[in-house]
Amino acid sequence: MDYAGRRATFSAAMKDGVALIPAARERYRNSDTGYEFRQDSDFYYLTGFTEPDAVLVLAPHDERERAILFLRPRDRTQEIWTGRR
């Protein structure tokens, strides 16, 4: 099953509810060393998205926007050190 199908199945079970599903956050050991990132399983199951600090909003009753994915803003200075997002 693809990600859109998984979201449709989950949304059908919610009926008229709204779901906010956050992605995992980046964790740091100290000021310049981070732990290896692992996406939240529920978030990944519904989106397949591997970036941290995102939020999936599912609103099955809304005709125009049933699923919205909010991402963190792009930081070009940080991309010098960590690579392009």
N, CA, C and O atoms as a CHARMM CRD file, in Angstrom:
* protein
*
  340
    1    1 MET  N      0.85100  -1.18300   0.00000 PROA 1      0.00000
    2    1 MET  CA     0.00000   0.00000   0.00000 PROA 1      0.00000
    3    1 MET  C      0.89400   1.24200   0.00000 PROA 1      0.00000
    4    1 MET  O      1.92500   1.26600   0.67200 PROA 1      0.00000
    5    2 ASP  N      0.51200   2.24100  -0.73000 PROA 2      0.00000
    6    2 ASP  CA     1.28600   3.47200  -0.77200 PROA 2      0.00000
    7    2 ASP  C      0.90300   4.40500   0.37300 PROA 2      0.00000
    8    2 ASP  O     -0.05200   4.14300   1.10500 PROA 2      0.00000
    9    3 TYR  N      1.64900   5.48800   0.52000 PROA 3      0.00000
   10    3 TYR  CA     1.42700   6.41500   1.63700 PROA 3      0.00000
   11    3 TYR  C      0.07000   7.10100   1.55600 PROA 3      0.00000
   12    3 TYR  O     -0.58400   7.29500   2.58100 PROA 3      0.00000
   13    4 ALA  N     -0.36200   7.47000   0.36000 PROA 4      0.00000
   14    4 ALA  CA    -1.67800   8.10000   0.20500 PROA 4      0.00000
   15    4 ALA  C     -2.78600   7.13300   0.62900 PROA 4      0.00000
   16    4 ALA  O     -3.76900   7.54800   1.24300 PROA 4      0.00000
   17    5 GLY  N     -2.63300   5.86700   0.31000 PROA 5      0.00000
   18    5 GLY  CA    -3.60700   4.86000   0.72800 PROA 5      0.00000
   19    5 GLY  C     -3.63800   4.68500   2.23500 PROA 5      0.00000
   20    5 GLY  O     -4.70500   4.51500   2.82500 PROA 5      0.00000
   21    6 ARG  N     -2.47400   4.72800   2.85300 PROA 6      0.00000
   22    6 ARG  CA    -2.42100   4.62300   4.32000 PROA 6      0.00000
   23    6 ARG  C     -3.10000   5.80900   4.97800 PROA 6      0.00000
   24    6 ARG  O     -3.83100   5.65100   5.95600 PROA 6      0.00000
   25    7 ARG  N     -2.85200   7.02100   4.42900 PROA 7      0.00000
   26    7 ARG  CA    -3.51200   8.21500   4.98500 PROA 7      0.00000
   27    7 ARG  C     -5.02100   8.13300   4.79600 PROA 7      0.00000
   28    7 ARG  O     -5.77600   8.53100   5.68400 PROA 7      0.00000
   29    8 ALA  N     -5.47500   7.62100   3.64700 PROA 8      0.00000
   30    8 ALA  CA    -6.91200   7.49500   3.38300 PROA 8      0.00000
   31    8 ALA  C     -7.55700   6.51200   4.35500 PROA 8      0.00000
   32    8 ALA  O     -8.65000   6.77100   4.85900 PROA 8      0.00000
   33    9 THR  N     -6.90100   5.40100   4.62200 PROA 9      0.00000
   34    9 THR  CA    -7.42500   4.41300   5.57300 PROA 9      0.00000
   35    9 THR  C     -7.51100   4.99900   6.97600 PROA 9      0.00000
   36    9 THR  O     -8.51300   4.82700   7.67100 PROA 9      0.00000
   37   10 PHE  N     -6.45100   5.69300   7.38700 PROA 10     0.00000
   38   10 PHE  CA    -6.43000   6.32500   8.71700 PROA 10     0.00000
   39   10 PHE  C     -7.51100   7.39800   8.81900 PROA 10     0.00000
   40   10 PHE  O     -8.21400   7.47700   9.82600 PROA 10     0.00000
   41   11 SER  N     -7.64700   8.22500   7.77600 PROA 11     0.00000
   42   11 SER  CA    -8.64100   9.29800   7.78100 PROA 11     0.00000
   43   11 SER  C    -10.06400   8.75400   7.83300 PROA 11     0.00000
   44   11 SER  O    -10.92600   9.33700   8.48900 PROA 11     0.00000
   45   12 ALA  N    -10.31600   7.64600   7.15000 PROA 12     0.00000
   46   12 ALA  CA   -11.65900   7.05000   7.17600 PROA 12     0.00000
   47   12 ALA  C    -12.02700   6.59400   8.58000 PROA 12     0.00000
   48   12 ALA  O    -13.19100   6.66400   8.97300 PROA 12     0.00000
   49   13 ALA  N    -11.05700   6.13400   9.32300 PROA 13     0.00000
   50   13 ALA  CA   -11.31900   5.69100  10.69500 PROA 13     0.00000
   51   13 ALA  C    -11.57900   6.87200  11.63000 PROA 13     0.00000
   52   13 ALA  O    -12.24500   6.71400  12.65300 PROA 13     0.00000
   53   14 MET  N    -11.05700   8.05900  11.28800 PROA 14     0.00000
   54   14 MET  CA   -11.23500   9.24700  12.13800 PROA 14     0.00000
   55   14 MET  C    -12.60400   9.88000  11.98900 PROA 14     0.00000
   56   14 MET  O    -13.08200  10.53700  12.91400 PROA 14     0.00000
   57   15 LYS  N    -13.24000   9.69700  10.85200 PROA 15     0.00000
   58   15 LYS  CA   -14.51800  10.33100  10.51900 PROA 15     0.00000
   59   15 LYS  C    -14.36300  11.84100  10.45100 PROA 15     0.00000
   60   15 LYS  O    -13.72500  12.34000   9.52400 PROA 15     0.00000
   61   16 ASP  N    -14.92800  12.59900  11.40900 PROA 16     0.00000
   62   16 ASP  CA   -14.88900  14.06200  11.34100 PROA 16     0.00000
   63   16 ASP  C    -13.78400  14.67400  12.19500 PROA 16     0.00000
   64   16 ASP  O    -13.77600  15.88800  12.39800 PROA 16     0.00000
   65   17 GLY  N    -12.88100  13.89300  12.68400 PROA 17     0.00000
   66   17 GLY  CA   -11.81000  14.41000  13.53600 PROA 17     0.00000
   67   17 GLY  C    -10.68400  15.04000  12.72900 PROA 17     0.00000
   68   17 GLY  O    -10.68800  15.01900  11.49900 PROA 17     0.00000
   69   18 VAL  N     -9.72800  15.59700  13.44800 PROA 18     0.00000
   70   18 VAL  CA    -8.52000  16.16800  12.87000 PROA 18     0.00000
   71   18 VAL  C     -7.34200  15.56300  13.61300 PROA 18     0.00000
   72   18 VAL  O     -7.35800  15.47600  14.84100 PROA 18     0.00000
   73   19 ALA  N     -6.31700  15.14300  12.87700 PROA 19     0.00000
   74   19 ALA  CA    -5.13700  14.54500  13.49800 PROA 19     0.00000
   75   19 ALA  C     -3.91200  15.40600  13.22800 PROA 19     0.00000
   76   19 ALA  O     -3.68600  15.84500  12.10000 PROA 19     0.00000
   77   20 LEU  N     -3.12900  15.64200  14.26600 PROA 20     0.00000
   78   20 LEU  CA    -1.83500  16.31500  14.15400 PROA 20     0.00000
   79   20 LEU  C     -0.77700  15.28600  14.49800 PROA 20     0.00000
   80   20 LEU  O     -0.73200  14.78800  15.62300 PROA 20     0.00000
   81   21 ILE  N      0.07300  14.96600  13.53700 PROA 21     0.00000
   82   21 ILE  CA     1.07500  13.91900  13.73800 PROA 21     0.00000
   83   21 ILE  C      2.45200  14.53500  13.54500 PROA 21     0.00000
   84   21 ILE  O      2.81600  14.87800  12.42000 PROA 21     0.00000
   85   22 PRO  N      3.22900  14.68400  14.62200 PROA 22     0.00000
   86   22 PRO  CA     4.54400  15.31200  14.50200 PROA 22     0.00000
   87   22 PRO  C      5.61900  14.31700  14.08200 PROA 22     0.00000
   88   22 PRO  O      5.54500  13.12700  14.38700 PROA 22     0.00000
   89   23 ALA  N      6.60700  14.83100  13.38300 PROA 23     0.00000
   90   23 ALA  CA     7.79800  14.04600  13.05400 PROA 23     0.00000
   91   23 ALA  C      8.72700  14.06000  14.26300 PROA 23     0.00000
   92   23 ALA  O      8.51600  14.81800  15.21000 PROA 23     0.00000
   93   24 ALA  N      9.74500  13.22500  14.22300 PROA 24     0.00000
   94   24 ALA  CA    10.73800  13.21900  15.29200 PROA 24     0.00000
   95   24 ALA  C     11.56900  14.50100  15.22700 PROA 24     0.00000
   96   24 ALA  O     11.65900  15.14900  14.18300 PROA 24     0.00000
   97   25 ARG  N     12.16700  14.84800  16.35300 PROA 25     0.00000
   98   25 ARG  CA    13.03600  16.02900  16.42100 PROA 25     0.00000
   99   25 ARG  C     14.48400  15.58300  16.42200 PROA 25     0.00000
  100   25 ARG  O     14.80400  14.46800  16.83500 PROA 25     0.00000
  101   26 GLU  N     15.34300  16.44800  15.96300 PROA 26     0.00000
  102   26 GLU  CA    16.77100  16.16100  16.02400 PROA 26     0.00000
  103   26 GLU  C     17.23400  16.27600  17.46800 PROA 26     0.00000
  104   26 GLU  O     16.80600  17.17700  18.18900 PROA 26     0.00000
  105   27 ARG  N     18.09600  15.37900  17.88900 PROA 27     0.00000
  106   27 ARG  CA    18.64100  15.37900  19.24600 PROA 27     0.00000
  107   27 ARG  C     20.14700  15.57500  19.17400 PROA 27     0.00000
  108   27 ARG  O     20.82000  15.02200  18.30400 PROA 27     0.00000
  109   28 TYR  N     20.66200  16.36900  20.10000 PROA 28     0.00000
  110   28 TYR  CA    22.08900  16.66100  20.12500 PROA 28     0.00000
  111   28 TYR  C     22.72400  16.15200  21.40700 PROA 28     0.00000
  112   28 TYR  O     22.14300  16.26700  22.48600 PROA 28     0.00000
  113   29 ARG  N     23.91600  15.59000  21.28300 PROA 29     0.00000
  114   29 ARG  CA    24.69400  15.14900  22.44900 PROA 29     0.00000
  115   29 ARG  C     25.33100  16.34200  23.14800 PROA 29     0.00000
  116   29 ARG  O     25.31100  16.45100  24.37400 PROA 29     0.00000
  117   30 ASN  N     25.89600  17.23200  22.34000 PROA 30     0.00000
  118   30 ASN  CA    26.48500  18.46900  22.86000 PROA 30     0.00000
  119   30 ASN  C     26.32000  19.53600  21.78000 PROA 30     0.00000
  120   30 ASN  O     25.53100  19.34900  20.85300 PROA 30     0.00000
  121   31 SER  N     27.03400  20.62800  21.87700 PROA 31     0.00000
  122   31 SER  CA    26.77500  21.75600  20.98500 PROA 31     0.00000
  123   31 SER  C     27.08800  21.49100  19.51700 PROA 31     0.00000
  124   31 SER  O     26.54600  22.17900  18.65200 PROA 31     0.00000
  125   32 ASP  N     27.94200  20.51900  19.20400 PROA 32     0.00000
  126   32 ASP  CA    28.27200  20.30200  17.80000 PROA 32     0.00000
  127   32 ASP  C     28.17000  18.84600  17.32800 PROA 32     0.00000
  128   32 ASP  O     28.56400  18.53600  16.20400 PROA 32     0.00000
  129   33 THR  N     27.65400  17.96600  18.16000 PROA 33     0.00000
  130   33 THR  CA    27.51300  16.56500  17.78400 PROA 33     0.00000
  131   33 THR  C     26.08600  16.10100  18.03500 PROA 33     0.00000
  132   33 THR  O     25.55200  16.25400  19.13300 PROA 33     0.00000
  133   34 GLY  N     25.48100  15.53500  17.00500 PROA 34     0.00000
  134   34 GLY  CA    24.11500  15.06300  17.15500 PROA 34     0.00000
  135   34 GLY  C     24.02900  13.55000  17.13700 PROA 34     0.00000
  136   34 GLY  O     24.93900  12.86600  16.66800 PROA 34     0.00000
  137   35 TYR  N     22.93500  13.04500  17.64800 PROA 35     0.00000
  138   35 TYR  CA    22.65500  11.62100  17.53800 PROA 35     0.00000
  139   35 TYR  C     22.19100  11.33200  16.11400 PROA 35     0.00000
  140   35 TYR  O     21.72400  12.23600  15.42200 PROA 35     0.00000
  141   36 GLU  N     22.31200  10.09700  15.67500 PROA 36     0.00000
  142   36 GLU  CA    21.81000   9.71600  14.36400 PROA 36     0.00000
  143   36 GLU  C     20.28800   9.86600  14.37100 PROA 36     0.00000
  144   36 GLU  O     19.61400   9.38800  15.28400 PROA 36     0.00000
  145   37 PHE  N     19.75400  10.53300  13.34500 PROA 37     0.00000
  146   37 PHE  CA    18.32300  10.81100  13.29400 PROA 37     0.00000
  147   37 PHE  C     17.54200   9.56300  12.90600 PROA 37     0.00000
  148   37 PHE  O     17.92600   8.82000  12.00200 PROA 37     0.00000
  149   38 ARG  N     16.43700   9.35400  13.61200 PROA 38     0.00000
  150   38 ARG  CA    15.50000   8.28500  13.27900 PROA 38     0.00000
  151   38 ARG  C     14.09500   8.87200  13.29600 PROA 38     0.00000
  152   38 ARG  O     13.64500   9.41900  14.30300 PROA 38     0.00000
  153   39 GLN  N     13.41400   8.74700  12.16800 PROA 39     0.00000
  154   39 GLN  CA    12.07000   9.30600  12.04900 PROA 39     0.00000
  155   39 GLN  C     11.08200   8.55400  12.93600 PROA 39     0.00000
  156   39 GLN  O     11.23100   7.35400  13.16800 PROA 39     0.00000
  157   40 ASP  N     10.07400   9.26800  13.42800 PROA 40     0.00000
  158   40 ASP  CA     8.98800   8.66100  14.19400 PROA 40     0.00000
  159   40 ASP  C      8.26200   7.64400  13.30800 PROA 40     0.00000
  160   40 ASP  O      7.92700   7.94500  12.16200 PROA 40     0.00000
  161   41 SER  N      8.02500   6.46300  13.82800 PROA 41     0.00000
  162   41 SER  CA     7.44000   5.37400  13.02900 PROA 41     0.00000
  163   41 SER  C      6.05100   5.70500  12.49100 PROA 41     0.00000
  164   41 SER  O      5.75400   5.41600  11.33200 PROA 41     0.00000
  165   42 ASP  N      5.19500   6.30900  13.32400 PROA 42     0.00000
  166   42 ASP  CA     3.83600   6.64000  12.87600 PROA 42     0.00000
  167   42 ASP  C      3.86900   7.68000  11.75700 PROA 42     0.00000
  168   42 ASP  O      3.16100   7.55500  10.75700 PROA 42     0.00000
  169   43 PHE  N      4.69200   8.69500  11.93900 PROA 43     0.00000
  170   43 PHE  CA     4.81500   9.74900  10.92600 PROA 43     0.00000
  171   43 PHE  C      5.34100   9.16500   9.61800 PROA 43     0.00000
  172   43 PHE  O      4.81000   9.46200   8.54700 PROA 43     0.00000
  173   44 TYR  N      6.37300   8.34500   9.70100 PROA 44     0.00000
  174   44 TYR  CA     6.96000   7.74900   8.49000 PROA 44     0.00000
  175   44 TYR  C      5.96800   6.81000   7.79900 PROA 44     0.00000
  176   44 TYR  O      5.91700   6.76800   6.57000 PROA 44     0.00000
  177   45 TYR  N      5.19600   6.07300   8.55600 PROA 45     0.00000
  178   45 TYR  CA     4.20700   5.14400   7.99200 PROA 45     0.00000
  179   45 TYR  C      3.18500   5.89000   7.13600 PROA 45     0.00000
  180   45 TYR  O      2.73800   5.37500   6.11100 PROA 45     0.00000
  181   46 LEU  N      2.81400   7.10100   7.55300 PROA 46     0.00000
  182   46 LEU  CA     1.79600   7.86200   6.82600 PROA 46     0.00000
  183   46 LEU  C      2.36200   8.75400   5.73300 PROA 46     0.00000
  184   46 LEU  O      1.63500   9.13200   4.81400 PROA 46     0.00000
  185   47 THR  N      3.66100   9.10500   5.81200 PROA 47     0.00000
  186   47 THR  CA     4.20800  10.06500   4.85400 PROA 47     0.00000
  187   47 THR  C      5.40300   9.56100   4.05100 PROA 47     0.00000
  188   47 THR  O      5.54600   9.92400   2.88400 PROA 47     0.00000
  189   48 GLY  N      6.25200   8.74600   4.63600 PROA 48     0.00000
  190   48 GLY  CA     7.49400   8.35100   3.98100 PROA 48     0.00000
  191   48 GLY  C      8.53100   9.45900   4.00300 PROA 48     0.00000
  192   48 GLY  O      9.56800   9.34900   3.34900 PROA 48     0.00000
  193   49 PHE  N      8.26600  10.51800   4.74300 PROA 49     0.00000
  194   49 PHE  CA     9.12100  11.70600   4.79500 PROA 49     0.00000
  195   49 PHE  C     10.16900  11.53400   5.88900 PROA 49     0.00000
  196   49 PHE  O      9.83800  11.13600   7.00600 PROA 49     0.00000
  197   50 THR  N     11.42400  11.83000   5.58000 PROA 50     0.00000
  198   50 THR  CA    12.50800  11.54600   6.51900 PROA 50     0.00000
  199   50 THR  C     13.14400  12.78900   7.14000 PROA 50     0.00000
  200   50 THR  O     14.16400  12.66300   7.81800 PROA 50     0.00000
  201   51 GLU  N     12.59000  13.96900   6.93900 PROA 51     0.00000
  202   51 GLU  CA    13.14800  15.18100   7.54100 PROA 51     0.00000
  203   51 GLU  C     12.58200  15.38900   8.94300 PROA 51     0.00000
  204   51 GLU  O     11.42600  15.05100   9.19700 PROA 51     0.00000
  205   52 PRO  N     13.38300  15.94300   9.85400 PROA 52     0.00000
  206   52 PRO  CA    12.89900  16.20500  11.20900 PROA 52     0.00000
  207   52 PRO  C     12.02200  17.45500  11.28600 PROA 52     0.00000
  208   52 PRO  O     11.97200  18.25600  10.35200 PROA 52     0.00000
  209   53 ASP  N     11.34000  17.60000  12.41000 PROA 53     0.00000
  210   53 ASP  CA    10.57900  18.80200  12.76500 PROA 53     0.00000
  211   53 ASP  C      9.46300  19.14700  11.78700 PROA 53     0.00000
  212   53 ASP  O      9.20400  20.32600  11.54800 PROA 53     0.00000
  213   54 ALA  N      8.81200  18.17000  11.22900 PROA 54     0.00000
  214   54 ALA  CA     7.66600  18.39300  10.34900 PROA 54     0.00000
  215   54 ALA  C      6.39200  18.01200  11.10900 PROA 54     0.00000
  216   54 ALA  O      6.44900  17.34900  12.14500 PROA 54     0.00000
  217   55 VAL  N      5.25200  18.43800  10.58200 PROA 55     0.00000
  218   55 VAL  CA     3.96400  18.08600  11.18600 PROA 55     0.00000
  219   55 VAL  C      2.98800  17.75400  10.05900 PROA 55     0.00000
  220   55 VAL  O      2.84900  18.51300   9.10000 PROA 55     0.00000
  221   56 LEU  N      2.32300  16.62400  10.18600 PROA 56     0.00000
  222   56 LEU  CA     1.28000  16.21800   9.25000 PROA 56     0.00000
  223   56 LEU  C     -0.07100  16.52500   9.87500 PROA 56     0.00000
  224   56 LEU  O     -0.33900  16.12900  11.01000 PROA 56     0.00000
  225   57 VAL  N     -0.92500  17.23100   9.13700 PROA 57     0.00000
  226   57 VAL  CA    -2.28700  17.52600   9.58300 PROA 57     0.00000
  227   57 VAL  C     -3.23900  16.78500   8.66300 PROA 57     0.00000
  228   57 VAL  O     -3.22000  16.98100   7.44800 PROA 57     0.00000
  229   58 LEU  N     -4.06700  15.93800   9.24200 PROA 58     0.00000
  230   58 LEU  CA    -5.08000  15.21600   8.47700 PROA 58     0.00000
  231   58 LEU  C     -6.45600  15.72400   8.87600 PROA 58     0.00000
  232   58 LEU  O     -6.83400  15.67200  10.04600 PROA 58     0.00000
  233   59 ALA  N     -7.19900  16.21400   7.89500 PROA 59     0.00000
  234   59 ALA  CA    -8.55200  16.72000   8.12300 PROA 59     0.00000
  235   59 ALA  C     -9.45400  16.13800   7.03600 PROA 59     0.00000
  236   59 ALA  O     -9.68300  16.79300   6.01900 PROA 59     0.00000
  237   60 PRO  N     -9.96800  14.92800   7.22700 PROA 60     0.00000
  238   60 PRO  CA   -10.71600  14.24800   6.16500 PROA 60     0.00000
  239   60 PRO  C    -12.00300  14.94700   5.74800 PROA 60     0.00000
  240   60 PRO  O    -12.49800  14.70700   4.64700 PROA 60     0.00000
  241   61 HSD  N    -12.55500  15.80200   6.59400 PROA 61     0.00000
  242   61 HSD  CA   -13.81100  16.47500   6.25000 PROA 61     0.00000
  243   61 HSD  C    -13.59800  17.69900   5.35600 PROA 61     0.00000
  244   61 HSD  O    -14.56500  18.21900   4.80000 PROA 61     0.00000
  245   62 ASP  N    -12.35300  18.17300   5.20400 PROA 62     0.00000
  246   62 ASP  CA   -12.04500  19.32500   4.35700 PROA 62     0.00000
  247   62 ASP  C    -11.90800  18.85700   2.91100 PROA 62     0.00000
  248   62 ASP  O    -11.08600  17.98900   2.61800 PROA 62     0.00000
  249   63 GLU  N    -12.69700  19.41800   2.01500 PROA 63     0.00000
  250   63 GLU  CA   -12.69800  18.96900   0.61700 PROA 63     0.00000
  251   63 GLU  C    -11.42000  19.34600  -0.12200 PROA 63     0.00000
  252   63 GLU  O    -10.95600  18.57800  -0.96500 PROA 63     0.00000
  253   64 ARG  N    -10.83600  20.51500   0.17400 PROA 64     0.00000
  254   64 ARG  CA    -9.67200  20.97100  -0.58400 PROA 64     0.00000
  255   64 ARG  C     -8.35700  20.43700  -0.03000 PROA 64     0.00000
  256   64 ARG  O     -7.48500  20.04400  -0.80400 PROA 64     0.00000
  257   65 GLU  N     -8.19500  20.41400   1.26900 PROA 65     0.00000
  258   65 GLU  CA    -6.91100  20.04600   1.86800 PROA 65     0.00000
  259   65 GLU  C     -7.11400  18.98700   2.93800 PROA 65     0.00000
  260   65 GLU  O     -7.23700  19.30000   4.12200 PROA 65     0.00000
  261   66 ARG  N     -7.14700  17.75700   2.52100 PROA 66     0.00000
  262   66 ARG  CA    -7.33800  16.64700   3.46200 PROA 66     0.00000
  263   66 ARG  C     -6.06600  16.32700   4.22800 PROA 66     0.00000
  264   66 ARG  O     -6.12100  15.86000   5.36600 PROA 66     0.00000
  265   67 ALA  N     -4.91400  16.57800   3.60300 PROA 67     0.00000
  266   67 ALA  CA    -3.62400  16.33700   4.25600 PROA 67     0.00000
  267   67 ALA  C     -2.69800  17.50900   3.95700 PROA 67     0.00000
  268   67 ALA  O     -2.53700  17.91400   2.80600 PROA 67     0.00000
  269   68 ILE  N     -2.09300  18.04700   5.01400 PROA 68     0.00000
  270   68 ILE  CA    -1.16200  19.16000   4.87600 PROA 68     0.00000
  271   68 ILE  C      0.11000  18.77300   5.61900 PROA 68     0.00000
  272   68 ILE  O      0.05800  18.27400   6.74300 PROA 68     0.00000
  273   69 LEU  N      1.24600  19.00600   4.98300 PROA 69     0.00000
  274   69 LEU  CA     2.52900  18.71100   5.59900 PROA 69     0.00000
  275   69 LEU  C      3.28000  20.02000   5.81200 PROA 69     0.00000
  276   69 LEU  O      3.62200  20.70900   4.85100 PROA 69     0.00000
  277   70 PHE  N      3.53100  20.35800   7.06700 PROA 70     0.00000
  278   70 PHE  CA     4.28200  21.55800   7.40900 PROA 70     0.00000
  279   70 PHE  C      5.74200  21.17300   7.62700 PROA 70     0.00000
  280   70 PHE  O      6.03400  20.20900   8.33400 PROA 70     0.00000
  281   71 LEU  N      6.65600  21.92500   7.02200 PROA 71     0.00000
  282   71 LEU  CA     8.08200  21.65900   7.10400 PROA 71     0.00000
  283   71 LEU  C      8.79300  22.82600   7.78400 PROA 71     0.00000
  284   71 LEU  O      8.27400  23.94100   7.82200 PROA 71     0.00000
  285   72 ARG  N      9.97300  22.56200   8.31500 PROA 72     0.00000
  286   72 ARG  CA    10.75400  23.65700   8.88300 PROA 72     0.00000
  287   72 ARG  C     11.32000  24.49200   7.74000 PROA 72     0.00000
  288   72 ARG  O     11.52800  23.97600   6.64200 PROA 72     0.00000
  289   73 PRO  N     11.57000  25.76800   7.98500 PROA 73     0.00000
  290   73 PRO  CA    12.09600  26.62500   6.91800 PROA 73     0.00000
  291   73 PRO  C     13.52200  26.22500   6.53700 PROA 73     0.00000
  292   73 PRO  O     14.26500  25.67300   7.34800 PROA 73     0.00000
  293   74 ARG  N     13.88000  26.51200   5.30500 PROA 74     0.00000
  294   74 ARG  CA    15.22200  26.19400   4.81700 PROA 74     0.00000
  295   74 ARG  C     16.23900  27.15000   5.43900 PROA 74     0.00000
  296   74 ARG  O     16.00000  28.35500   5.52200 PROA 74     0.00000
  297   75 ASP  N     17.36700  26.60500   5.87100 PROA 75     0.00000
  298   75 ASP  CA    18.43500  27.39200   6.48000 PROA 75     0.00000
  299   75 ASP  C     19.69700  27.20100   5.64100 PROA 75     0.00000
  300   75 ASP  O     20.41800  26.21800   5.81500 PROA 75     0.00000
  301   76 ARG  N     19.96400  28.13200   4.74000 PROA 76     0.00000
  302   76 ARG  CA    21.09700  28.00300   3.81800 PROA 76     0.00000
  303   76 ARG  C     22.43400  27.99900   4.54900 PROA 76     0.00000
  304   76 ARG  O     23.36500  27.32100   4.11400 PROA 76     0.00000
  305   77 THR  N     22.54900  28.73100   5.63500 PROA 77     0.00000
  306   77 THR  CA    23.79900  28.74400   6.39900 PROA 77     0.00000
  307   77 THR  C     24.06700  27.37000   7.00300 PROA 77     0.00000
  308   77 THR  O     25.19700  26.88500   6.94700 PROA 77     0.00000
  309   78 GLN  N     23.05800  26.74100   7.57600 PROA 78     0.00000
  310   78 GLN  CA    23.21200  25.40800   8.15500 PROA 78     0.00000
  311   78 GLN  C     23.52500  24.36700   7.08900 PROA 78     0.00000
  312   78 GLN  O     24.23700  23.40000   7.36100 PROA 78     0.00000
  313   79 GLU  N     23.00300  24.54900   5.88200 PROA 79     0.00000
  314   79 GLU  CA    23.24200  23.59800   4.79600 PROA 79     0.00000
  315   79 GLU  C     24.70600  23.55100   4.37300 PROA 79     0.00000
  316   79 GLU  O     25.14300  22.56300   3.78300 PROA 79     0.00000
  317   80 ILE  N     25.46600  24.59500   4.66200 PROA 80     0.00000
  318   80 ILE  CA    26.90200  24.57700   4.38300 PROA 80     0.00000
  319   80 ILE  C     27.56100  23.45500   5.17100 PROA 80     0.00000
  320   80 ILE  O     28.48300  22.80300   4.68100 PROA 80     0.00000
  321   81 TRP  N     27.08400  23.22900   6.40000 PROA 81     0.00000
  322   81 TRP  CA    27.68500  22.24400   7.28900 PROA 81     0.00000
  323   81 TRP  C     27.03600  20.87100   7.20200 PROA 81     0.00000
  324   81 TRP  O     27.71700  19.85300   7.32700 PROA 81     0.00000
  325   82 THR  N     25.74900  20.83600   6.99300 PROA 82     0.00000
  326   82 THR  CA    25.03900  19.55300   7.04800 PROA 82     0.00000
  327   82 THR  C     24.61800  19.01700   5.68300 PROA 82     0.00000
  328   82 THR  O     24.15000  17.88300   5.58300 PROA 82     0.00000
  329   83 GLY  N     24.77600  19.80900   4.64600 PROA 83     0.00000
  330   83 GLY  CA    24.35900  19.37800   3.31100 PROA 83     0.00000
  331   83 GLY  C     22.96300  19.88600   2.97100 PROA 83     0.00000
  332   83 GLY  O     22.20600  20.31300   3.84200 PROA 83     0.00000
  333   84 ARG  N     22.64700  19.82800   1.69500 PROA 84     0.00000
  334   84 ARG  CA    21.34500  20.30900   1.21700 PROA 84     0.00000
  335   84 ARG  C     20.21800  19.45600   1.74300 PROA 84     0.00000
  336   84 ARG  O     20.33000  18.23100   1.79000 PROA 84     0.00000
  337   85 ARG  N     19.13400  20.09200   2.14000 PROA 85     0.00000
  338   85 ARG  CA    17.95600  19.36100   2.59500 PROA 85     0.00000
  339   85 ARG  C     17.04600  19.04900   1.44200 PROA 85     0.00000
  340   85 ARG  O     15.99700  18.43400   1.63200 PROA 85     0.00000
